[in-house]
Amino acid sequence: MAFIDIARKRYSVRSYLGTEVEPDKILSVLEAARMAPSACNLQPVKFVVITDPEVKNIITTQVYQGKWLKSAPVIIAVCGDHNNSWKRWDGKDHCDIDTAIAIDHLTLAAADLGLGTCWICSFDSKLCHRILNMPENYEVVALIPLGYTAEDGIRETNRKNIDDLVCWQKFING
Ligand SMILES: Cc1cc2nc3c(=O)[nH]c(=O)nc-3n(C[C@H](O)[C@H](O)[C@H](O)COP(=O)(O)O)c2cc1C
């Protein structure tokens, strides 16, 4: 599929079929994430792939409150290592940016394979950190469910017009 079509096809899937996701497809989306660029190529991103029903149950009852997540066969906790991320001279930590790029690669690769995903950031990150046995320097940035969609496959959200996003040569307010 052409890249622009994959970008248009991806949307936030919040209902999944019980069908298991083939391990090679899980590896394939992780491979796309592995190839993401990162500041100074420090690659501070780590993925915890959760398929175990017991762990999933804790995540879907205690860590994130949206009941729809229970339908996801796979949940990927994407984590950033703050000890190994680039800090700019003014102190800005690029960990979140690197993590977001990797997640974007992952979600687009999933869409290309006919799999649904959804970013989740409104979860209890500290509790998730504890449950997953993570070292102090790591932060769980997002939870990404992965699975075959039980929806009609049509994005419900719209986007701003290109003229509202882009200005040329100089910033134009409004
Ligand atoms: C950083 C980020 C955090 C998000 N957090 C959540 C979330 O906690 N729960 C949720 O249901 N959707 C979450 N979303 C999904 C957005 O609501 C969704 O991407 C947006 O409405 C655009 O819709 P689309 O993904 O279908 O194109 C998040 C998306 C991003 C990029």
The ligand as an SDF file (V2000), in Angstrom:
LIG
                    3D

 31 33  0  0  0  0  0  0  0  0999 V2000
   -0.4320   11.1370   22.5730 C   0  0  0  0  0  0  0  0  0  0  0  0
   -1.7910   10.5330   22.4030 C   0  0  0  0  0  0  0  0  0  0  0  0
   -2.4980   10.1180   23.5240 C   0  0  0  0  0  0  0  0  0  0  0  0
   -3.7470    9.4890   23.3740 C   0  0  0  0  0  0  0  0  0  0  0  0
   -4.3730    8.9720   24.4790 N   0  0  0  0  0  0  0  0  0  0  0  0
   -5.5460    8.3210   24.3290 C   0  0  0  0  0  0  0  0  0  0  0  0
   -6.1850    7.6940   25.4500 C   0  0  0  0  0  0  0  0  0  0  0  0
   -5.6920    7.7240   26.5590 O   0  0  0  0  0  0  0  0  0  0  0  0
   -7.3500    7.0380   25.2420 N   0  0  0  0  0  0  0  0  0  0  0  0
   -7.9170    6.9560   23.9930 C   0  0  0  0  0  0  0  0  0  0  0  0
   -8.9810    6.3280   23.8750 O   0  0  0  0  0  0  0  0  0  0  0  0
   -7.3490    7.5390   22.9170 N   0  0  0  0  0  0  0  0  0  0  0  0
   -6.1730    8.2080   23.0510 C   0  0  0  0  0  0  0  0  0  0  0  0
   -5.5560    8.7710   21.9530 N   0  0  0  0  0  0  0  0  0  0  0  0
   -6.1800    8.6730   20.6190 C   0  0  0  0  0  0  0  0  0  0  0  0
   -6.6970   10.0240   20.1160 C   0  0  0  0  0  0  0  0  0  0  0  0
   -7.8970   10.3300   20.7670 O   0  0  0  0  0  0  0  0  0  0  0  0
   -6.8710    9.9140   18.5760 C   0  0  0  0  0  0  0  0  0  0  0  0
   -5.6270    9.6360   17.9840 O   0  0  0  0  0  0  0  0  0  0  0  0
   -7.4290   11.2020   17.9860 C   0  0  0  0  0  0  0  0  0  0  0  0
   -8.7310   11.4640   18.4480 O   0  0  0  0  0  0  0  0  0  0  0  0
   -7.4710   11.1260   16.4500 C   0  0  0  0  0  0  0  0  0  0  0  0
   -8.2560   10.0170   16.0440 O   0  0  0  0  0  0  0  0  0  0  0  0
   -7.6550    8.8470   15.1480 P   0  0  0  0  0  0  0  0  0  0  0  0
   -6.4650    8.2510   15.8640 O   0  0  0  0  0  0  0  0  0  0  0  0
   -8.7880    7.8680   15.0060 O   0  0  0  0  0  0  0  0  0  0  0  0
   -7.2490    9.4350   13.8320 O   0  0  0  0  0  0  0  0  0  0  0  0
   -4.3160    9.3810   22.0780 C   0  0  0  0  0  0  0  0  0  0  0  0
   -3.5930    9.8080   20.9680 C   0  0  0  0  0  0  0  0  0  0  0  0
   -2.3540   10.3650   21.1190 C   0  0  0  0  0  0  0  0  0  0  0  0
   -1.5650   10.7650   19.8840 C   0  0  0  0  0  0  0  0  0  0  0  0
  1  2  1  0
  2  3  1  0
  2 30  2  0
  3  4  2  0
  4  5  1  0
  4 28  1  0
  5  6  2  0
  6  7  1  0
  6 13  1  0
  7  8  2  0
  7  9  1  0
  9 10  1  0
 10 11  2  0
 10 12  1  0
 12 13  2  0
 13 14  1  0
 14 15  1  0
 14 28  1  0
 15 16  1  0
 16 17  1  0
 16 18  1  0
 18 19  1  0
 18 20  1  0
 20 21  1  0
 20 22  1  0
 22 23  1  0
 23 24  1  0
 24 25  2  0
 24 26  1  0
 24 27  1  0
 28 29  2  0
 29 30  1  0
 30 31  1  0
M  END
$$$$
